[in-house]
């Protein structure tokens, strides 16, 4: 990283690190209210991730709401959850392997809510036959 010296002060200015914000994927099939706080709705696939701000700081206590379709391609409350990120911004969610439906690839919808940050709508698409996946979710500060 480049650093600049301030004349005579001996202080070094180091540019702040910046994380590129996650692109917003638009609203998904989100029901009314928040899904239940839980980290497991089944077995077969584990999704882990981290929630960060654009200055790369972890956003502890961020609420990561997840929805996935059941085997019939229907979204139900039973196939939804809210994971609360730890102080390090990390979360874990376990459920059945997502299924494709109506010509769409298998996927999980995510809505991330954290303090004074814009709500993020994202979609995770697992690799074929993957039993694990990881996401990095970067939120932008709320616009004034």
TIMI-2910 file (N, C-alpha, C, CB; in pm, 1 decimal, decimal comma, always signed):
<rs>
+----------+----------+----------+----------+----------+----------+----------+----------+----------+----------+----------+----------+------+
!      n_x !      n_y !      n_z !     ca_x !     ca_y !     ca_z !      c_x !      c_y !      c_z !     cb_x !     cb_y !     cb_z ! resn !
+----------+----------+----------+----------+----------+----------+----------+----------+----------+----------+----------+----------+------+
!    +82,9 !   -118,5 !     +0,0 !     +0,0 !     +0,0 !     +0,0 !    +87,0 !   +124,5 !     +0,0 !    -94,1 !     +0,0 !   +120,2 !  Unk !
!    +48,7 !   +219,2 !    -80,1 !   +123,2 !   +345,7 !    -84,0 !    +91,3 !   +426,8 !    +39,8 !    +89,5 !   +426,6 !   -211,9 !  Unk !
!   +188,2 !   +500,4 !    +86,8 !   +167,0 !   +587,9 !   +202,6 !   +225,4 !   +724,2 !   +169,7 !   +232,2 !   +528,5 !   +332,7 !  Unk !
!   +166,4 !   +827,9 !   +226,6 !   +214,9 !   +964,5 !   +203,7 !   +265,7 !  +1020,6 !   +334,3 !   +103,6 !  +1055,4 !   +144,6 !  Unk !
!   +376,6 !  +1092,0 !   +327,3 !   +431,9 !  +1156,4 !   +446,2 !   +383,4 !  +1299,9 !   +453,3 !   +586,4 !  +1151,4 !   +445,5 !  Unk !
!   +346,5 !  +1343,3 !   +572,9 !   +311,1 !  +1483,5 !   +595,1 !   +439,6 !  +1556,4 !   +631,0 !   +201,5 !  +1499,7 !   +708,3 !  Unk !
!   +467,4 !  +1664,6 !   +561,8 !   +592,3 !  +1740,1 !   +581,5 !   +608,6 !  +1783,1 !   +726,1 !   +595,7 !  +1863,2 !   +490,3 !  Unk !
!   +720,8 !  +1746,8 !   +784,3 !   +756,5 !  +1793,4 !   +916,7 !   +688,6 !  +1722,8 !  +1032,7 !   +727,4 !  +1934,5 !   +925,5 !  Unk !
!   +579,4 !  +1650,4 !  +1011,2 !   +508,0 !  +1591,2 !  +1124,4 !   +559,6 !  +1453,1 !  +1158,9 !   +360,5 !  +1583,9 !  +1094,8 !  Unk !
!   +617,7 !  +1384,5 !  +1061,1 !   +661,5 !  +1248,1 !  +1085,3 !   +546,8 !  +1148,8 !  +1080,2 !   +730,3 !  +1239,2 !  +1218,2 !  Unk !
!   +423,8 !  +1197,1 !  +1062,6 !   +306,9 !  +1108,6 !  +1056,2 !   +295,1 !  +1048,3 !   +916,9 !   +177,3 !  +1185,4 !  +1093,0 !  Unk !
!   +245,3 !   +927,8 !   +911,7 !   +225,4 !   +858,9 !   +784,9 !    +76,1 !   +837,8 !   +765,1 !   +302,4 !   +723,2 !   +781,1 !  Unk !
!    +25,1 !   +880,1 !   +650,9 !   -116,2 !   +857,9 !   +618,7 !   -126,7 !   +732,2 !   +534,0 !   -178,2 !   +981,0 !   +544,1 !  Unk !
!   -206,3 !   +638,7 !   +578,1 !   -226,7 !   +514,9 !   +504,0 !   -369,7 !   +516,2 !   +452,1 !   -199,0 !   +388,4 !   +593,3 !  Unk !
!   -387,5 !   +497,7 !   +320,8 !   -523,1 !   +499,6 !   +267,9 !   -607,5 !   +389,2 !   +331,1 !   -521,2 !   +484,4 !   +115,6 !  Unk !
!   -734,3 !   +420,6 !   +353,4 !   -826,2 !   +322,4 !   +410,4 !   -852,4 !   +212,8 !   +307,8 !   -959,3 !   +389,5 !   +454,7 !  Unk !
!   -862,2 !    +90,5 !   +356,6 !   -895,1 !    -22,0 !   +269,8 !  -1041,1 !     -9,2 !   +228,1 !   -868,6 !   -158,7 !   +341,2 !  Unk !
!  -1073,4 !    -52,8 !   +108,9 !  -1210,9 !    -44,3 !    +60,6 !  -1251,4 !   -179,2 !     +3,5 !  -1226,3 !    +67,7 !    -46,0 !  Unk !
!  -1366,9 !   -226,4 !    +45,4 !  -1424,7 !   -348,5 !     -8,8 !  -1535,1 !   -308,7 !   -105,5 !  -1479,1 !   -441,7 !   +104,6 !  Unk !
!  -1534,9 !   -367,5 !   -222,3 !  -1638,6 !   -337,3 !   -321,8 !  -1772,6 !   -389,1 !   -272,2 !  -1603,7 !   -399,8 !   -460,0 !  Unk !
!  -1877,8 !   -306,4 !   -279,3 !  -2008,8 !   -350,7 !   -231,7 !  -2063,4 !   -465,2 !   -317,2 !  -2107,4 !   -233,6 !   -231,7 !  Unk !
!  -2136,8 !   -553,3 !   -253,0 !  -2204,2 !   -661,7 !   -323,9 !  -2316,0 !   -602,0 !   -407,2 !  -2259,3 !   -768,9 !   -225,0 !  Unk !
!  -2327,4 !   -645,9 !   -531,2 !  -2433,3 !   -595,9 !   -617,9 !  -2569,2 !   -640,1 !   -565,9 !  -2412,9 !   -644,5 !   -762,2 !  Unk !
!  -2663,7 !   -547,8 !   -566,1 !  -2798,9 !   -576,9 !   -520,7 !  -2871,0 !   -654,5 !   -629,8 !  -2875,9 !   -446,5 !   -484,9 !  Unk !
!  -2931,8 !   -765,6 !   -592,0 !  -2997,5 !   -855,3 !   -686,8 !  -3148,0 !   -831,3 !   -693,3 !  -2970,1 !  -1000,0 !   -649,3 !  Unk !
!  -3197,1 !   -725,9 !   -629,5 !  -3340,7 !   -700,1 !   -628,8 !  -3412,7 !   -790,4 !   -531,0 !  -3398,5 !   -718,1 !   -767,8 !  Unk !
!  -3537,6 !   -760,9 !   -510,5 !  -3616,9 !   -836,4 !   -413,4 !  -3640,6 !   -978,4 !   -462,4 !  -3751,1 !   -766,3 !   -386,9 !  Unk !
!  -3644,2 !  -1069,8 !   -370,0 !  -3674,6 !  -1209,5 !   -400,2 !  -3813,1 !  -1242,9 !   -347,2 !  -3567,9 !  -1304,7 !   -339,1 !  Unk !
!  -3837,6 !  -1367,6 !   -320,8 !  -3969,8 !  -1411,9 !   -275,2 !  -3986,4 !  -1395,7 !   -124,5 !  -3992,7 !  -1557,7 !   -314,0 !  Unk !
!  -3954,8 !  -1276,5 !    -74,1 !  -3954,3 !  -1257,8 !    +70,0 !  -4096,0 !  -1242,0 !   +122,2 !  -3869,7 !  -1136,5 !   +108,1 !  Unk !
!  -4130,1 !  -1322,6 !   +221,6 !  -4262,8 !  -1316,6 !   +281,0 !  -4275,0 !  -1200,5 !   +377,3 !  -4294,9 !  -1446,2 !   +351,9 !  Unk !
!  -4388,9 !  -1192,4 !   +439,2 !  -4411,4 !  -1086,7 !   +538,4 !  -4338,2 !  -1120,4 !   +667,4 !  -4562,6 !  -1067,6 !   +565,7 !  Unk !
!  -4282,4 !  -1018,0 !   +727,1 !  -4210,8 !  -1039,6 !   +852,3 !  -4078,1 !  -1108,8 !   +828,7 !  -4295,3 !  -1121,1 !   +948,2 !  Unk !
!  -4007,6 !  -1127,4 !   +936,4 !  -3876,1 !  -1191,2 !   +928,5 !  -3891,0 !  -1341,8 !   +945,5 !  -3780,0 !  -1133,6 !  +1035,7 !  Unk !
!  -3808,3 !  -1419,0 !   +876,3 !  -3809,8 !  -1563,3 !   +899,6 !  -3759,8 !  -1593,3 !  +1040,4 !  -3723,4 !  -1637,0 !   +794,3 !  Unk !
!  -3790,8 !  -1711,0 !  +1091,4 !  -3747,9 !  -1746,2 !  +1227,1 !  -3595,4 !  -1741,1 !  +1242,4 !  -3798,8 !  -1885,6 !  +1263,4 !  Unk !
!  -3550,8 !  -1701,2 !  +1360,8 !  -3407,4 !  -1701,4 !  +1389,5 !  -3366,9 !  -1846,2 !  +1415,1 !  -3371,9 !  -1608,7 !  +1513,0 !  Unk !
!  -3288,6 !  -1897,2 !  +1322,1 !  -3236,8 !  -2034,1 !  +1330,7 !  -3128,8 !  -2046,5 !  +1224,3 !  -3351,1 !  -2142,7 !  +1310,7 !  Unk !
!  -3043,5 !  -2143,8 !  +1239,3 !  -2935,9 !  -2160,4 !  +1141,7 !  -2945,5 !  -2292,7 !  +1067,8 !  -2801,5 !  -2150,1 !  +1210,1 !  Unk !
!  -3048,6 !  -2370,4 !  +1095,7 !  -3062,2 !  -2500,0 !  +1029,5 !  -3208,3 !  -2526,2 !   +996,4 !  -3005,9 !  -2613,1 !  +1118,1 !  Unk !
!  -3231,8 !  -2563,3 !   +869,0 !  -3367,4 !  -2601,7 !   +827,1 !  -3367,1 !  -2740,5 !   +763,8 !  -3424,8 !  -2498,3 !   +727,8 !  Unk !
!  -3252,9 !  -2806,3 !   +766,1 !  -3239,4 !  -2938,9 !   +706,7 !  -3092,5 !  -2972,3 !   +693,3 !  -3309,9 !  -2946,4 !   +569,2 !  Unk !
!  -3063,2 !  -3069,7 !   +606,9 !  -2924,8 !  -3112,8 !   +587,6 !  -2898,3 !  -3133,8 !   +439,3 !  -2895,4 !  -3242,5 !   +667,1 !  Unk !
!  -2771,3 !  -3125,1 !   +401,3 !  -2732,0 !  -3148,8 !   +263,8 !  -2644,2 !  -3039,3 !   +206,2 !  -2852,9 !  -3164,3 !   +179,6 !  Unk !
!  -2656,6 !  -2917,1 !   +260,6 !  -2575,7 !  -2805,9 !   +210,7 !  -2550,6 !  -2707,0 !   +324,2 !  -2645,6 !  -2735,3 !    +90,5 !  Unk !
!  -2426,1 !  -2660,7 !   +336,6 !  -2388,7 !  -2561,7 !   +438,2 !  -2338,5 !  -2436,6 !   +366,7 !  -2279,4 !  -2618,5 !   +536,2 !  Unk !
!  -2399,2 !  -2323,9 !   +399,3 !  -2356,4 !  -2195,0 !   +345,6 !  -2297,2 !  -2114,1 !   +460,3 !  -2475,5 !  -2118,5 !   +277,4 !  Unk !
!  -2173,0 !  -2071,9 !   +444,5 !  -2110,1 !  -1984,7 !   +542,9 !  -2076,2 !  -1853,8 !   +473,2 !  -1982,3 !  -2050,9 !   +605,7 !  Unk !
!  -2060,8 !  -1750,0 !   +553,0 !  -2028,5 !  -1622,2 !   +492,7 !  -1986,7 !  -1519,8 !   +594,4 !  -2144,6 !  -1571,2 !   +415,3 !  Unk !
!  -1954,2 !  -1402,1 !   +541,6 !  -1915,5 !  -1289,8 !   +625,6 !  -1985,6 !  -1165,5 !   +572,4 !  -1759,9 !  -1271,0 !   +628,2 !  Unk !
!  -2030,3 !  -1080,1 !   +665,2 !  -2094,7 !   -953,2 !   +630,5 !  -1997,5 !   -841,8 !   +668,5 !  -2234,4 !   -936,0 !   +703,9 !  Unk !
!  -1964,5 !   -757,3 !   +569,4 !  -1867,1 !   -649,9 !   +588,3 !  -1924,9 !   -516,8 !   +542,9 !  -1737,5 !   -680,3 !   +511,9 !  Unk !
!  -1864,7 !   -408,8 !   +592,4 !  -1895,1 !   -275,0 !   +542,1 !  -1799,4 !   -245,8 !   +426,9 !  -1882,8 !   -166,2 !   +655,7 !  Unk !
!  -1822,4 !   -136,5 !   +355,3 !  -1734,3 !   -102,9 !   +243,1 !  -1593,6 !    -63,4 !   +288,7 !  -1795,1 !    +10,2 !   +162,0 !  Unk !
!  -1575,0 !    -37,1 !   +418,7 !  -1438,7 !    -15,2 !   +468,3 !  -1380,0 !   -144,8 !   +525,2 !  -1437,7 !    +95,6 !   +576,2 !  Unk !
!  -1442,3 !   -256,1 !   +489,2 !  -1395,1 !   -392,1 !   +519,4 !  -1405,1 !   -431,4 !   +666,5 !  -1253,3 !   -405,8 !   +475,7 !  Unk !
!  -1482,3 !   -357,1 !   +744,4 !  -1502,4 !   -394,9 !   +884,4 !  -1618,0 !   -493,7 !   +894,2 !  -1529,8 !   -269,7 !   +972,4 !  Unk !
!  -1607,5 !   -593,6 !   +983,4 !  -1717,0 !   -688,5 !  +1000,1 !  -1839,5 !   -619,1 !  +1059,5 !  -1673,5 !   -805,8 !  +1089,6 !  Unk !
!  -1956,0 !   -659,0 !  +1012,8 !  -2081,4 !   -604,2 !  +1065,4 !  -2145,3 !   -709,0 !  +1156,2 !  -2179,1 !   -563,1 !   +949,2 !  Unk !
!  -2099,4 !   -709,3 !  +1281,2 !  -2154,8 !   -800,3 !  +1380,1 !  -2301,7 !   -771,0 !  +1403,6 !  -2077,6 !   -790,8 !  +1510,9 !  Unk !
!  -2375,4 !   -874,3 !  +1433,7 !  -2519,9 !   -868,3 !  +1461,8 !  -2602,7 !   -840,7 !  +1336,0 !  -2548,3 !   -760,3 !  +1566,2 !  Unk !
!  -2541,3 !   -843,2 !  +1218,0 !  -2619,5 !   -829,9 !  +1094,0 !  -2716,3 !   -947,4 !  +1087,3 !  -2526,3 !   -825,8 !   +966,2 !  Unk !
!  -2835,4 !   -920,7 !  +1037,7 !  -2935,9 !  -1026,2 !  +1019,9 !  -2931,3 !  -1072,2 !   +874,5 !  -3080,1 !   -975,5 !  +1058,7 !  Unk !
!  -2901,0 !  -1199,1 !   +855,5 !  -2896,3 !  -1257,7 !   +721,6 !  -3019,2 !  -1346,8 !   +708,3 !  -2762,1 !  -1339,1 !   +697,2 !  Unk !
!  -3116,2 !  -1299,8 !   +631,1 !  -3240,3 !  -1374,6 !   +610,9 !  -3225,7 !  -1456,2 !   +483,3 !  -3364,7 !  -1278,9 !   +603,0 !  Unk !
!  -3261,4 !  -1584,2 !   +491,3 !  -3242,2 !  -1675,9 !   +379,2 !  -3373,7 !  -1744,1 !   +343,3 !  -3134,8 !  -1780,9 !   +412,9 !  Unk !
!  -3397,3 !  -1757,8 !   +213,4 !  -3514,3 !  -1829,4 !   +162,2 !  -3467,6 !  -1922,0 !    +51,7 !  -3624,4 !  -1730,7 !   +110,2 !  Unk !
!  -3520,4 !  -2043,1 !    +51,5 !  -3495,8 !  -2132,0 !    -60,8 !  -3622,9 !  -2210,1 !    -89,9 !  -3377,0 !  -2227,6 !    -31,9 !  Unk !
!  -3637,4 !  -2249,4 !   -214,7 !  -3755,9 !  -2324,2 !   -255,3 !  -3744,9 !  -2468,7 !   -206,7 !  -3773,7 !  -2319,5 !   -409,3 !  Unk !
!  -3861,6 !  -2529,1 !   -181,4 !  -3861,2 !  -2670,7 !   -145,6 !  -3848,6 !  -2755,3 !   -272,8 !  -3990,3 !  -2708,3 !    -66,6 !  Unk !
!  -3855,0 !  -2887,1 !   -260,0 !  -3836,0 !  -2975,9 !   -375,2 !  -3938,3 !  -2954,3 !   -485,8 !  -3841,7 !  -3119,0 !   -330,3 !  Unk !
!  -4051,8 !  -2893,2 !   -452,3 !  -4155,4 !  -2865,4 !   -552,3 !  -4140,2 !  -2726,1 !   -613,1 !  -4293,9 !  -2879,5 !   -489,7 !  Unk !
!  -4035,8 !  -2653,3 !   -572,5 !  -4014,1 !  -2519,0 !   -625,1 !  -4099,3 !  -2413,1 !   -558,2 !  -4040,5 !  -2517,7 !   -771,2 !  Unk !
!  -4148,8 !  -2442,8 !   -438,1 !  -4236,5 !  -2351,2 !   -365,0 !  -4160,7 !  -2295,1 !   -244,2 !  -4367,9 !  -2423,5 !   -319,5 !  Unk !
!  -4177,5 !  -2164,7 !   -220,7 !  -4116,8 !  -2100,3 !   -104,0 !  -4214,2 !  -2106,9 !    +12,1 !  -4077,8 !  -1952,8 !   -134,8 !  Unk !
!  -4166,5 !  -2160,0 !   +124,2 !  -4249,1 !  -2169,3 !   +244,2 !  -4170,1 !  -2116,1 !   +363,1 !  -4295,2 !  -2315,9 !   +269,6 !  Unk !
!  -4241,8 !  -2085,3 !   +469,7 !  -4174,9 !  -2038,6 !   +591,4 !  -4081,0 !  -2146,4 !   +646,3 !  -4279,0 !  -1999,1 !   +698,5 !  Unk !
!  -4116,6 !  -2272,7 !   +627,2 !  -4032,4 !  -2382,8 !   +675,0 !  -3896,2 !  -2384,2 !   +605,9 !  -4102,9 !  -2516,4 !   +652,9 !  Unk !
!  -3887,5 !  -2325,7 !   +486,6 !  -3761,8 !  -2323,2 !   +410,9 !  -3695,5 !  -2186,0 !   +419,3 !  -3786,9 !  -2360,6 !   +263,8 !  Unk !
!  -3715,2 !  -2118,3 !   +532,3 !  -3653,7 !  -1986,7 !   +551,8 !  -3590,7 !  -1979,7 !   +690,3 !  -3758,1 !  -1873,4 !   +533,7 !  Unk !
!  -3497,8 !  -1887,4 !   +706,2 !  -3428,3 !  -1873,0 !   +834,5 !  -3365,8 !  -1734,8 !   +843,1 !  -3320,0 !  -1982,9 !   +852,0 !  Unk !
!  -3337,3 !  -1693,3 !   +965,3 !  -3258,3 !  -1572,8 !   +989,6 !  -3136,4 !  -1613,9 !  +1070,8 !  -3342,3 !  -1462,0 !  +1064,0 !  Unk !
!  -3018,5 !  -1591,8 !  +1014,6 !  -2893,5 !  -1616,6 !  +1086,3 !  -2840,3 !  -1481,4 !  +1133,8 !  -2787,9 !  -1691,5 !   +995,2 !  Unk !
!  -2795,5 !  -1475,5 !  +1256,8 !  -2738,8 !  -1352,3 !  +1312,6 !  -2586,4 !  -1363,8 !  +1307,1 !  -2788,8 !  -1327,5 !  +1460,3 !  Unk !
!  -2522,8 !  -1268,5 !  +1240,0 !  -2376,7 !  -1271,1 !  +1227,9 !  -2311,6 !  -1246,8 !  +1363,8 !  -2328,5 !  -1165,5 !  +1125,7 !  Unk !
!  -2201,4 !  -1314,4 !  +1387,6 !  -2123,5 !  -1293,0 !  +1509,3 !  -2050,4 !  -1159,5 !  +1503,6 !  -2023,4 !  -1407,5 !  +1530,1 !  Unk !
!  -1978,1 !  -1126,8 !  +1609,2 !  -1903,2 !   -999,8 !  +1612,2 !  -1803,5 !   -988,2 !  +1497,9 !  -1829,9 !   -985,5 !  +1744,3 !  Unk !
!  -1759,5 !  -1104,7 !  +1448,6 !  -1665,0 !  -1105,9 !  +1336,7 !  -1735,3 !  -1099,4 !  +1201,2 !  -1578,4 !  -1230,8 !  +1343,3 !  Unk !
!  -1867,9 !  -1080,4 !  +1202,7 !  -1944,9 !  -1070,0 !  +1079,6 !  -1978,2 !  -1203,7 !  +1015,3 !  -1870,8 !   -986,8 !   +982,4 !  Unk !
!  -1934,2 !  -1313,6 !  +1075,8 !  -1954,0 !  -1445,6 !  +1014,6 !  -2088,0 !  -1507,7 !  +1053,6 !  -1840,6 !  -1539,3 !  +1054,6 !  Unk !
!  -2142,8 !  -1584,7 !   +958,0 !  -2266,8 !  -1658,0 !   +983,0 !  -2257,9 !  -1795,0 !   +916,6 !  -2390,3 !  -1578,8 !   +930,4 !  Unk !
!  -2350,5 !  -1883,5 !   +956,8 !  -2357,1 !  -2019,7 !   +902,8 !  -2503,8 !  -2056,7 !   +887,7 !  -2282,0 !  -2122,7 !   +995,3 !  Unk !
!  -2535,9 !  -2123,6 !   +777,9 !  -2672,2 !  -2169,1 !   +751,2 !  -2664,6 !  -2308,8 !   +691,5 !  -2748,0 !  -2070,8 !   +655,4 !  Unk !
!  -2747,5 !  -2398,0 !   +743,0 !  -2751,4 !  -2534,3 !   +690,5 !  -2893,5 !  -2569,0 !   +650,2 !  -2698,4 !  -2635,5 !   +794,6 !  Unk !
!  -2905,7 !  -2627,1 !   +532,6 !  -3036,7 !  -2667,5 !   +483,2 !  -3021,7 !  -2771,7 !   +374,7 !  -3114,8 !  -2547,1 !   +430,6 !  Unk !
!  -3133,9 !  -2813,0 !   +317,5 !  -3123,7 !  -2906,7 !   +205,8 !  -3053,3 !  -2840,6 !    +87,8 !  -3263,3 !  -2956,9 !   +163,8 !  Unk !
!  -2994,1 !  -2920,8 !     +3,4 !  -2931,9 !  -2864,6 !   -116,4 !  -3039,8 !  -2792,8 !   -196,2 !  -2862,3 !  -2975,6 !   -202,6 !  Unk !
!  -3014,4 !  -2666,4 !   -236,1 !  -3114,2 !  -2594,6 !   -316,3 !  -3143,4 !  -2669,9 !   -446,4 !  -3065,5 !  -2451,2 !   -347,4 !  Unk !
!  -3266,4 !  -2654,1 !   -494,3 !  -3307,8 !  -2724,2 !   -616,3 !  -3340,9 !  -2624,5 !   -727,2 !  -3429,5 !  -2814,8 !   -588,1 !  Unk !
!  -3316,5 !  -2664,8 !   -852,6 !  -3359,0 !  -2579,3 !   -963,7 !  -3510,7 !  -2592,7 !   -982,3 !  -3283,2 !  -2617,0 !  -1095,6 !  Unk !
!  -3572,8 !  -2489,2 !  -1035,8 !  -3715,6 !  -2496,0 !  -1067,7 !  -3747,1 !  -2391,9 !  -1174,2 !  -3803,3 !  -2473,2 !   -940,3 !  Unk !
!  -3849,9 !  -2417,4 !  -1252,1 !  -3895,8 !  -2324,8 !  -1356,8 !  -3782,0 !  -2271,0 !  -1443,6 !  -3969,5 !  -2208,4 !  -1293,4 !  Unk !
!  -3683,9 !  -2354,0 !  -1475,6 !  -3573,3 !  -2311,1 !  -1560,6 !  -3467,8 !  -2227,8 !  -1490,2 !  -3626,5 !  -2234,1 !  -1674,2 !  Unk !
!  -3483,8 !  -2205,7 !  -1360,5 !  -3385,0 !  -2128,6 !  -1283,8 !  -3285,4 !  -2224,5 !  -1219,6 !  -3454,5 !  -2040,6 !  -1174,9 !  Unk !
!  -3160,7 !  -2180,9 !  -1203,7 !  -3064,7 !  -2268,1 !  -1134,9 !  -3098,3 !  -2276,0 !   -985,7 !  -2919,2 !  -2216,5 !  -1155,0 !  Unk !
!  -3047,5 !  -2379,5 !   -921,2 !  -3063,1 !  -2390,3 !   -776,1 !  -3005,3 !  -2264,5 !   -712,5 !  -2992,9 !  -2519,2 !   -720,3 !  Unk !
!  -3074,1 !  -2210,8 !   -611,1 !  -3025,4 !  -2087,2 !   -549,3 !  -3089,5 !  -2065,6 !   -412,5 !  -3053,8 !  -1966,7 !   -640,4 !  Unk !
!  -3029,7 !  -1975,3 !   -337,0 !  -3083,5 !  -1929,5 !   -208,4 !  -3087,4 !  -1777,8 !   -214,9 !  -2996,6 !  -1980,7 !    -85,2 !  Unk !
!  -3201,1 !  -1720,4 !   -176,8 !  -3213,5 !  -1574,2 !   -169,4 !  -3166,8 !  -1528,5 !    -32,2 !  -3360,5 !  -1527,8 !   -196,4 !  Unk !
!  -3099,0 !  -1414,0 !    -28,7 !  -3053,2 !  -1355,9 !    +97,0 !  -3096,7 !  -1210,5 !   +104,9 !  -2899,7 !  -1367,6 !   +110,7 !  Unk !
!  -3141,2 !  -1171,4 !   +222,1 !  -3167,0 !  -1030,0 !   +251,5 !  -3085,0 !  -1000,4 !   +376,2 !  -3323,7 !   -998,4 !   +272,8 !  Unk !
!  -2998,2 !   -899,5 !   +367,5 !  -2907,1 !   -869,7 !   +478,2 !  -2941,5 !   -732,5 !   +533,9 !  -2758,0 !   -875,3 !   +432,2 !  Unk !
!  -2964,4 !   -727,7 !   +665,7 !  -3005,0 !   -605,0 !   +733,8 !  -2905,3 !   -578,7 !   +846,1 !  -3151,8 !   -615,6 !   +789,3 !  Unk !
!  -2847,0 !   -458,3 !   +845,0 !  -2748,3 !   -423,3 !   +948,0 !  -2751,8 !   -273,8 !   +973,9 !  -2605,9 !   -467,3 !   +905,7 !  Unk !
!  -2792,6 !   -236,2 !  +1092,7 !  -2785,7 !    -97,6 !  +1139,0 !  -2812,2 !     +7,7 !  +1034,4 !  -2654,6 !    -73,0 !  +1196,2 !  Unk !
!  -2717,9 !    +98,1 !  +1018,3 !  -2734,1 !   +212,4 !   +928,1 !  -2673,2 !   +184,2 !   +791,0 !  -2670,1 !   +337,5 !   +989,0 !  Unk !
!  -2703,6 !    +66,2 !   +738,7 !  -2655,8 !    +25,2 !   +606,9 !  -2775,5 !     -4,7 !   +517,9 !  -2562,1 !    -98,6 !   +617,1 !  Unk !
!  -2754,1 !    +12,9 !   +387,5 !  -2859,0 !    -20,8 !   +291,6 !  -2889,5 !   -170,1 !   +302,4 !  -2816,6 !    +17,2 !   +146,0 !  Unk !
!  -3016,3 !   -206,7 !   +291,3 !  -3053,5 !   -347,9 !   +289,5 !  -3000,4 !   -408,1 !   +159,8 !  -3209,5 !   -366,9 !   +301,9 !  Unk !
!  -2938,8 !   -523,8 !   +172,1 !  -2883,6 !   -592,4 !    +55,7 !  -2970,6 !   -712,4 !    +21,3 !  -2737,5 !   -636,7 !    +81,6 !  Unk !
!  -3007,0 !   -722,4 !   -104,9 !  -3075,8 !   -839,6 !   -157,8 !  -2976,5 !   -910,5 !   -248,7 !  -3208,9 !   -800,8 !   -234,9 !  Unk !
!  -2950,4 !  -1036,4 !   -222,0 !  -2851,9 !  -1110,8 !   -300,1 !  -2903,7 !  -1251,9 !   -325,3 !  -2714,6 !  -1114,8 !   -227,2 !  Unk !
!  -2838,1 !  -1319,6 !   -416,9 !  -2874,3 !  -1457,7 !   -448,1 !  -2746,0 !  -1539,1 !   -454,9 !  -2954,8 !  -1467,2 !   -582,7 !  Unk !
!  -2746,8 !  -1651,7 !   -387,5 !  -2633,8 !  -1744,4 !   -388,0 !  -2670,8 !  -1863,0 !   -476,9 !  -2597,2 !  -1791,5 !   -242,1 !  Unk !
!  -2585,8 !  -1893,2 !   -573,1 !  -2605,0 !  -2007,8 !   -662,3 !  -2489,7 !  -2104,7 !   -636,1 !  -2610,5 !  -1963,6 !   -814,9 !  Unk !
!  -2519,5 !  -2222,5 !   -580,0 !  -2410,8 !  -2315,6 !   -549,5 !  -2353,2 !  -2378,8 !   -676,1 !  -2460,2 !  -2424,9 !   -454,9 !  Unk !
!  -2229,1 !  -2421,0 !   -667,0 !  -2167,6 !  -2497,2 !   -775,6 !  -2241,0 !  -2631,3 !   -786,9 !  -2013,1 !  -2518,5 !   -750,5 !  Unk !
!  -2244,5 !  -2689,4 !   -905,2 !  -2313,0 !  -2818,4 !   -921,2 !  -2262,6 !  -2922,0 !   -820,6 !  -2293,8 !  -2871,0 !  -1063,9 !  Unk !
!  -2354,1 !  -2988,4 !   -757,2 !  -2328,7 !  -3095,5 !   -660,0 !  -2251,6 !  -3050,8 !   -535,9 !  -2253,2 !  -3205,9 !   -726,6 !  Unk !
!  -2234,3 !  -2920,6 !   -516,9 !  -2160,7 !  -2870,8 !   -399,3 !  -2240,9 !  -2895,6 !   -272,0 !  -2129,2 !  -2719,6 !   -414,0 !  Unk !
!  -2171,7 !  -2934,3 !   -168,4 !  -2235,0 !  -2951,6 !    -37,7 !  -2202,5 !  -2836,1 !    +56,1 !  -2191,1 !  -3083,3 !    +25,1 !  Unk !
!  -2112,5 !  -2747,8 !    +10,6 !  -2072,5 !  -2631,4 !    +89,7 !  -2053,3 !  -2512,3 !     -2,8 !  -1942,4 !  -2660,1 !   +169,9 !  Unk !
!  -2074,1 !  -2394,6 !    +54,1 !  -2050,1 !  -2272,6 !    -21,5 !  -2017,1 !  -2159,3 !    +73,6 !  -2171,7 !  -2236,7 !   -108,2 !  Unk !
!  -1958,7 !  -2054,5 !    +18,7 !  -1919,7 !  -1938,0 !    +97,8 !  -1957,3 !  -1811,5 !    +22,9 !  -1768,1 !  -1939,9 !   +128,9 !  Unk !
!  -2004,8 !  -1711,6 !    +98,0 !  -2036,3 !  -1582,1 !    +38,4 !  -1970,9 !  -1470,9 !   +119,7 !  -2189,5 !  -1561,0 !    +30,4 !  Unk !
!  -1938,7 !  -1364,0 !    +50,5 !  -1886,2 !  -1241,7 !   +113,4 !  -1984,7 !  -1132,3 !    +76,9 !  -1737,1 !  -1206,4 !    +65,2 !  Unk !
!  -2050,9 !  -1076,3 !   +176,3 !  -2156,5 !   -978,2 !   +154,6 !  -2110,1 !   -842,7 !   +206,8 !  -2288,6 !  -1021,9 !   +223,9 !  Unk !
!  -2096,9 !   -746,0 !   +117,2 !  -2046,4 !   -613,7 !   +154,4 !  -2159,2 !   -512,7 !   +139,2 !  -1923,0 !   -573,1 !    +67,1 !  Unk !
!  -2194,1 !   -446,7 !   +250,6 !  -2304,4 !   -351,6 !   +254,0 !  -2254,2 !   -208,5 !   +245,6 !  -2386,7 !   -370,5 !   +380,2 !  Unk !
!  -2333,6 !   -125,1 !   +179,9 !  -2302,6 !    +17,7 !   +169,0 !  -2373,8 !    +94,2 !   +280,0 !  -2343,6 !    +72,9 !    +29,7 !  Unk !
!  -2313,2 !   +203,4 !   +328,3 !  -2382,0 !   +286,6 !   +428,0 !  -2512,1 !   +340,8 !   +369,9 !  -2291,1 !   +403,6 !   +474,6 !  Unk !
!  -2611,0 !   +362,0 !   +456,6 !  -2738,1 !   +420,5 !   +412,5 !  -2713,5 !   +556,8 !   +350,9 !  -2837,7 !   +431,9 !   +530,0 !  Unk !
!  -2785,5 !   +584,2 !   +244,3 !  -2778,1 !   +717,0 !   +183,2 !  -2849,5 !   +815,6 !   +274,7 !  -2841,3 !   +717,7 !    +39,4 !  Unk !
!  -2801,5 !   +937,1 !   +277,8 !  -2862,6 !  +1039,2 !   +364,4 !  -2991,6 !  +1089,2 !   +309,6 !  -2769,8 !  +1154,6 !   +384,3 !  Unk !
+----------+----------+----------+----------+----------+----------+----------+----------+----------+----------+----------+----------+------+
</rs>
